[in-house]
Amino acid sequence: MSTSTTQRGRRLPAGRKAALAAYVAENGQVTVADLAEHFSVSIDTVRRDLDQLHREGALVRTHGGAVSTIEGGLRDRGLDVRLRVQVEEKEKIARLAAEMVDDGAVIMLNAGTTALAVARALRGHRDLTIATNNLRIPAEIAPTAFRDLYLFGGAVRTITQATTGPVAFTMSAGGPEVDIRSDLAFVAVGAIDASGYSTSNLGDATMMAEMMERAERTVILADSSKLGRRLFAQVTPLEGADYLITDAPPPGDLAAALAAANVTVLTP
C-alpha cells in the first residue's frame, strides 16, 4: 500500500469530508464510485458523507453522486445535470402543485426541472390552458391534460432549454399585443432569502416577474437547497408571491420573513 493511500485511510472522517467537498468543487460533478476509489473508502461511507455535506450546503446530492454548488453552481449547469439533482424533492413539490390546479384552469409554467416535474404531475388533469417558456414541456406533459398549449417566443437559452424575453402574444406579425391572464403562475426560482426570490439570469428574472404580474395567484417552487440563498437577479420581493411549495420547512429567519410577507408555505 502506498504512503498516500495509507494517509487517506487514516484520515479522520471530518478531514475526509472536507477533502471530499473540495474534490467535488474541483471536479464539478462526481460519482459515488469515483469518490470511493479516490478516497479508498466504501460506497456506504461515501454516501453517508455526501448526505451530510448536502445537508450542510457544501454540495448538492444527486442520484449516484454529487455536483458542486460553487463557481456558478447548478445555475450554470446543463439541464441534463439538473434533472438528476433533488429528484425526489422535486417530485414531492410537483404533486403538491398539481393538487392546486382545477380542471379547465389557465396556468403558466416557467423553465426549470421543477416545472417539468409539475407538468408531468398534471397527467390526471383535463382541459388546461398552459402558457410556458419551457421548451421541454410539450414533450413531457400528457396530451390529454391540456386543451391549449402556448410557448412564449424569444431568445433560446440552450443551457436551460427555454426561451427568455417578454411574456407576450400577438394575433399576427406586427399586430398589437394580446393581454393574457392566468389563474395560477408556477414559478421555479433559483434562490430565496429574506430579500425575495432570485435567479441567475436577468432575462429569466424579467420573464418570471411578468408571469407573476399576469396571474391571479403565484406559486413559487423551490427545493430546500435553494432556501437561504441569493442569486444575481431578483425576481420580486417575498410579498410578490402567494405560496411557496418546498420539500422541507424553511429555516427560522426565512420562515418569519415569509410569514410577515403573507406567503403560505406548503410542504409535503
N, C-alpha and C positions, 0 to 999 in steps of 0.2 A: 504494500500500500504506500502511495506517495505521501510526502510530508504535507502537501496541500490538502490531500484527501483526509489525512488524519486530523488536521486542524479543523476542516469543515465538520467532521464527525463529532469533534469535541466542543464545537461552538455552542454556547448557551442558547436556549430557544429564543430569548429576546434578541440576541445578536443575530441569530439566523433569520428571524423575521425582519429585522432591519435590513439585512443584506438582501433578503428576498424582495422586499419592497423596492430597493434600489435597482435590483436586477430587472424587475418588471418595468420600472420607469425608464431604464436604459434601452430596453428592447421594445417597449410599447405594447406588445402582445405576446403572451407565452402560454404554453400548455402545462397541465399538471405533470405530465410525463417528463417534459423538458426540465422542469424545476426539480423533480425528484432525482433525476440523473445528475443535474448540475450541483445540487447540494448533498448528494449521497444520503438521502433520507427516503422514507417510504411514501407511497402515494397518499396514504391516510394522513400522515404528518403534514404534507404539503397542503392538503385540503383544509385541515384544521387551521393552519397558518393563514391561508388565503381567506377563510371565513372571518377570522379575527381582524385581519388587515382591511377587509371590506367594511366591517362594522366600524372600524376606526377611520374610514375615509381615505386610507392610503392607496387604495386601488379599487377597481371595480371587478367583482367576481363575474365570470361567465361560465357557461356550461363547458367544462373541460379545461378551464384555465382562468386567466385574468388579463385585464388591459390596464394601462396606465391612466391616471387622471391628471397628469401634469403635461406641460408643454402643449396646451391646447386641448388635452383630454379628449373625451369622446366627441365633443362638438366638432372636431376636425377629422374624425374618422369616418370611413365609408359606412354605408347602410348595412353592408354585409357583416361588419363587426357589431354594429349596434343591435342587429337582430338577435345576436347571441348574448346580449347583456340584459340582466334583470328580467329574464323571460317570464318566470313565474309571477313576479310582482306586476309586470305589465298586464298579464292575463287577468289577474285579480282586479286591477284598476278598470280594465275593459269591461268586465262583467258588471261592475257597479255602474259604469257609464251607460251601458246598454239598457239597464233597468230604468233609467231616467227618460228613455225615448218611447213615446207613444207611436203606434202605427199611424201613418199619414203625416207625421211631423216633418218639418223642414229643418235640416241641421247643416252646420258647417263643421268640417274637419280640416285641421291643418296638417303639415308634414310631420314626419317622425314615426318611429316604430310603435309608440304607444297608441297613436292614432290608427295605425294599421291594425293593431290588436282590437281596437274598438270596432273598426269596420268588419272584422271577422266575427265579433261578438254580436253583430246585428243580424246574423243569418236567419234568426227566427222572426224578424220583423217584416212588415209589408207596407207598400205604398209610400215609402220615404222619398223625400226630395233632398238630395245631398249635393252640396257645393264644396269643392275642395281644391287645394293646390297640390295635393299629394298624388303624384303620377302612378303610384303603386296601387291605389285604392280600387280603380276599375278592375284589376285582376284579382284582388283579394276579397272583395265583397260579393256575397251571394246575389246572383241576378234576380232572385225572387224577392229580395229585400227592398228594392227601390223602384219607384215609378220613373223618376228623372234623376240623372247624374250629370253634374256640370263640373268642368275643370276650369279654374281660373288661368288665364293666359299670363305671359310674362317671361322673363329670362329663366332658363332652366339651370338649377344648381345640381350638377351630376352627383355630388357627394351625398346629397340628401334625396335625390330623385324627386324633386319638387320644383314648382315654379315660385318665383319671387317677384313681387310687383304689386300693382293696385288691385284691390278687390272690386272688380267692375265687369259688367257685361254690356254690350251694345246690341241693338236689334239688327244692325247692318254695319258694314265697314264705314267708318267715319260718322256713324249716326250718334244720337245722344245716348248717354249712359242710362241704363235701366236701374232704378232704385231697387235694391234687393234687401230682404229681411228674412230672418230665420227665428225659429222657436228656441233653438239651442246652438251655441257655438262650443265645440270641444277643442280646446287649445292646449296642445302639449308644449311645455316650456322647458328650457334648459336648466333653469335655476330659480330658486325662490329664497328671498331673505326678507327682513323687515321693511326694506325699501320697496319691494314689489317683485314682479315677475320679469325675468330677463332671458335673453338668448344671445348667441354669439354673432349673429349676422344682422346688420341694420335693416336690410330689405325684408328679412323674415319678421323682424320686430314690427315693422310697419304693417305688413300683411296681417299678422296676428291681431294688432290693435284695431285694424279696420273690421276684421271678423267680429271682434267683441262689440264694437260700436253698432253693428248691424243685427245683433242678436237680442232677443228678449231676456235670455239668461245665458251667462257664460260659465262654463265648467273648465277649470284648469286641471290638466292631467300631469302628474309628476311623481315618479317613484321616489322613495325616501333618500336615494343617493343624491338627489338634486336639492334637498332641503338645506337651508342654511348657507347657500352659496349665491354668488352673484356673477353674472357674465357681462359682456361688453355693452349690449344694447338693452335698455329697459323697455319692456312692452307696455306696462301700465303699473301704477301703484296697486297695493293689495286690494283696495276697495273697488277696483275696476272689475273684479270677478264676483260671482255669487257663490260658487262652490269650488272646493279643491278636493279632488279624489287622489289619494295616495295610498301606499300599501302599509304604512305604519304611522302612528301619531307623531306630529311634528314636535321638535324639542320645545321646552317650556317657553323661551322667549319668543320664538316664532309663533307658537300656538297662541300666546297672548296678543301678539300683533294681528294675527288673523281674526281673532275674536273681536278685537277693537274695530277692525275693518268690516265687521258683519259678514265674514266669509264662513260658510258652513263647511266643515271638514268632514269628509266621508272616507272611512277606511273599512277594509273587509272585516 
